[in-house]
Amino acid sequence: MANKSSNRIVVPEAREALNRFKMEAANEVGVNLTQGYNGHLTSREAGSIGGQMVKKMIESYENSVK
């Protein structure tokens, strides 16, 4: 079976902005994230980064509809 990732960026030009956003979220939750592969992260650390990103996206959307 081919290794096919479903994590595709819809707008390729946004890749760098998404990477900056991920690094910012990691910094906010105190996770040491490096450029490239981060296989050393625990599931808890990776989840806290993703959770922080979702929290900030929801917050941004809520502020835009006020």
MDTraj code that builds the backbone (N, CA, C; nanometers):
import mdtraj as md
import numpy as np

residues = "MET ALA ASN LYS SER SER ASN ARG ILE VAL VAL PRO GLU ALA ARG GLU ALA LEU ASN ARG PHE LYS MET GLU ALA ALA ASN GLU VAL GLY VAL ASN LEU THR GLN GLY TYR ASN GLY HIS LEU THR SER ARG GLU ALA GLY SER ILE GLY GLY GLN MET VAL LYS LYS MET ILE GLU SER TYR GLU ASN SER VAL LYS".split()
xyz = np.array([
    [0.0845, -0.1183, 0.0000],
    [0.0000, 0.0000, 0.0000],
    [0.0885, 0.1240, 0.0000],
    [0.0584, 0.2170, -0.0863],
    [0.1374, 0.3389, -0.0994],
    [0.1171, 0.4287, 0.0219],
    [0.2239, 0.4940, 0.0637],
    [0.2180, 0.5878, 0.1753],
    [0.1716, 0.7221, 0.1203],
    [0.0438, 0.7510, 0.1339],
    [-0.0140, 0.8735, 0.0787],
    [-0.0708, 0.9574, 0.1925],
    [-0.0144, 1.0732, 0.2136],
    [-0.0582, 1.1608, 0.3217],
    [-0.1838, 1.2371, 0.2816],
    [-0.2742, 1.2518, 0.3759],
    [-0.3942, 1.3323, 0.3499],
    [-0.3748, 1.4759, 0.3959],
    [-0.2575, 1.5075, 0.4463],
    [-0.2285, 1.6423, 0.4942],
    [-0.1726, 1.7283, 0.3813],
    [-0.2579, 1.7604, 0.2872],
    [-0.2169, 1.8429, 0.1743],
    [-0.2617, 1.9861, 0.1973],
    [-0.1741, 2.0788, 0.1648],
    [-0.2082, 2.2199, 0.1750],
    [-0.2842, 2.2585, 0.0488],
    [-0.4029, 2.3132, 0.0662],
    [-0.4884, 2.3491, -0.0469],
    [-0.4263, 2.4636, -0.1260],
    [-0.3684, 2.5603, -0.0557],
    [-0.3042, 2.6747, -0.1210],
    [-0.1539, 2.6649, -0.0925],
    [-0.0763, 2.6124, -0.1883],
    [0.0676, 2.5910, -0.1636],
    [0.1421, 2.7164, -0.1189],
    [0.0961, 2.8331, -0.1600],
    [0.1627, 2.9577, -0.1209],
    [0.1508, 2.9834, 0.0287],
    [0.0600, 2.9143, 0.0954],
    [0.0381, 2.9341, 0.2389],
    [0.1306, 2.8491, 0.3248],
    [0.2106, 2.7632, 0.2643],
    [0.2954, 2.6706, 0.3397],
    [0.3821, 2.7414, 0.4437],
    [0.4511, 2.8463, 0.4042],
    [0.5407, 2.9163, 0.4970],
    [0.4626, 2.9808, 0.6110],
    [0.3471, 3.0396, 0.5813],
    [0.2652, 3.1002, 0.6867],
    [0.2156, 2.9947, 0.7843],
    [0.1790, 2.8774, 0.7336],
    [0.1350, 2.7693, 0.8218],
    [0.2489, 2.7201, 0.9102],
    [0.3690, 2.7124, 0.8549],
    [0.4847, 2.6723, 0.9358],
    [0.5131, 2.7733, 1.0460],
    [0.5026, 2.9028, 1.0135],
    [0.5234, 3.0062, 1.1161],
    [0.4170, 2.9966, 1.2247],
    [0.2921, 2.9728, 1.1820],
    [0.1803, 2.9592, 1.2752],
    [0.2032, 2.8406, 1.3689],
    [0.2503, 2.7292, 1.3140],
    [0.2778, 2.6101, 1.3944],
    [0.3903, 2.6370, 1.4946],
    [0.4959, 2.7053, 1.4514],
    [0.6076, 2.7373, 1.5411],
    [0.5613, 2.8313, 1.6527],
    [0.4761, 2.9280, 1.6185],
    [0.4226, 3.0211, 1.7176],
    [0.3384, 2.9466, 1.8213],
    [0.2523, 2.8561, 1.7750],
    [0.1679, 2.7784, 1.8655],
    [0.2537, 2.6897, 1.9560],
    [0.3580, 2.6299, 1.9016],
    [0.4475, 2.5459, 1.9809],
    [0.5166, 2.6279, 2.0886],
    [0.5603, 2.7455, 2.0530],
    [0.6254, 2.8342, 2.1491],
    [0.5294, 2.8730, 2.2612],
    [0.4035, 2.9003, 2.2265],
    [0.3041, 2.9406, 2.3260],
    [0.2740, 2.8310, 2.4273],
    [0.2798, 2.7052, 2.3853],
    [0.2517, 2.5956, 2.4785],
    [0.3794, 2.5359, 2.5371],
    [0.4953, 2.5930, 2.5025],
    [0.6217, 2.5510, 2.5616],
    [0.6800, 2.4219, 2.5060],
    [0.6528, 2.3938, 2.3782],
    [0.7071, 2.2736, 2.3151],
    [0.8220, 2.3148, 2.2245],
    [0.9344, 2.2446, 2.2367],
    [1.0527, 2.2734, 2.1566],
    [1.0357, 2.2085, 2.0194],
    [0.9934, 2.2878, 1.9220],
    [0.9689, 2.2400, 1.7861],
    [1.0826, 2.2873, 1.6975],
    [1.1338, 2.1983, 1.6138],
    [1.2420, 2.2348, 1.5228],
    [1.1904, 2.2313, 1.3796],
    [1.2641, 2.2948, 1.2880],
    [1.2290, 2.2888, 1.1466],
    [1.2492, 2.1456, 1.0993],
    [1.1611, 2.0992, 1.0129],
    [1.1744, 1.9639, 0.9591],
    [1.1055, 1.8604, 1.0454],
    [1.1601, 1.7418, 1.0474],
    [1.1003, 1.6281, 1.1177],
    [1.1106, 1.6439, 1.2690],
    [1.0015, 1.6186, 1.3389],
    [0.9980, 1.6305, 1.4849],
    [0.9504, 1.5002, 1.5477],
    [1.0138, 1.3903, 1.5103],
    [0.9750, 1.2586, 1.5584],
    [0.9975, 1.2383, 1.7069],
    [1.0703, 1.3277, 1.7698],
    [1.0974, 1.3163, 1.9133],
    [0.9801, 1.3624, 2.0000],
    [0.8810, 1.4273, 1.9391],
    [0.7683, 1.4794, 2.0166],
    [0.6796, 1.3662, 2.0669],
    [0.6277, 1.3844, 2.1865],
    [0.5293, 1.2890, 2.2375],
    [0.3943, 1.3235, 2.1764],
    [0.3011, 1.2307, 2.1857],
    [0.1658, 1.2558, 2.1357],
    [0.1032, 1.3736, 2.2087],
    [0.1299, 1.3844, 2.3366],
    [0.0760, 1.4952, 2.4159],
    [0.1284, 1.6287, 2.3646],
    [0.2589, 1.6351, 2.3367],
    [0.3177, 1.7601, 2.2881],
    [0.2614, 1.7971, 2.1505],
    [0.2559, 1.7002, 2.0606],
    [0.2027, 1.7262, 1.9265],
    [0.0562, 1.7689, 1.9350],
    [-0.0195, 1.7038, 2.0209],
    [-0.1608, 1.7383, 2.0373],
    [-0.1797, 1.8764, 2.0953],
    [-0.0906, 1.9160, 2.1853],
    [-0.1044, 2.0491, 2.2440],
    [-0.0766, 2.1572, 2.1398],
    [0.0138, 2.1296, 2.0462],
    [0.0409, 2.2257, 1.9383],
    [-0.0820, 2.2375, 1.8490],
    [-0.1360, 2.1240, 1.8064],
    [-0.2552, 2.1249, 1.7213],
    [-0.3734, 2.1899, 1.7908],
    [-0.3899, 2.1605, 1.9191],
    [-0.4999, 2.2195, 1.9950],
    [-0.4873, 2.3700, 2.0057],
    [-0.3652, 2.4174, 2.0251],
    [-0.3416, 2.5616, 2.0335],
    [-0.3700, 2.6281, 1.8987],
    [-0.3327, 2.5608, 1.7897],
    [-0.3598, 2.6153, 1.6573],
    [-0.5104, 2.6274, 1.6336],
    [-0.5855, 2.5242, 1.6690],
    [-0.7312, 2.5264, 1.6516],
    [-0.7926, 2.6360, 1.7382],
    [-0.7459, 2.6465, 1.8610],
    [-0.7971, 2.7490, 1.9522],
    [-0.7781, 2.8883, 1.8924],
    [-0.6589, 2.9143, 1.8376],
    [-0.6312, 3.0457, 1.7790],
    [-0.7117, 3.0691, 1.6514],
    [-0.7348, 2.9634, 1.5718],
    [-0.8157, 2.9792, 1.4504],
    [-0.9599, 3.0120, 1.4859],
    [-1.0146, 2.9459, 1.5875],
    [-1.1516, 2.9732, 1.6314],
    [-1.1615, 3.1148, 1.6866],
    [-1.0632, 3.1521, 1.7661],
    [-1.0597, 3.2870, 1.8224],
    [-1.0557, 3.3920, 1.7109],
    [-0.9753, 3.3675, 1.6087],
    [-0.9653, 3.4601, 1.4967],
    [-1.0973, 3.4709, 1.4218],
    [-1.1625, 3.3593, 1.3999],
    [-1.2919, 3.3601, 1.3303],
    [-1.3969, 3.4358, 1.4128],
    [-1.3992, 3.4084, 1.5440],
    [-1.4974, 3.4763, 1.6296],
    [-1.4763, 3.6272, 1.6273],
    [-1.3506, 3.6704, 1.6258],
    [-1.3226, 3.8139, 1.6208],
    [-1.3615, 3.8743, 1.4874],
    [-1.3563, 3.7961, 1.3803],
    [-1.3877, 3.8499, 1.2477],
    [-1.5393, 3.8641, 1.2254],
    [-1.6207, 3.7924, 1.3016],
    [-1.7650, 3.8019, 1.2826],
    [-1.8328, 3.8958, 1.3809],
    [-1.7551, 3.9629, 1.4614],
    [-1.8127, 4.0581, 1.5580],
    [-1.8578, 4.1842, 1.4882],
])
top = md.Topology()
chain = top.add_chain()
for i, resn in enumerate(residues, 1):
    res = top.add_residue(resn, chain, resSeq=i)
    for name in ("N", "CA", "C"):
        top.add_atom(name, md.element.get_by_symbol(name[0]), res)
traj = md.Trajectory(xyz[None], top)
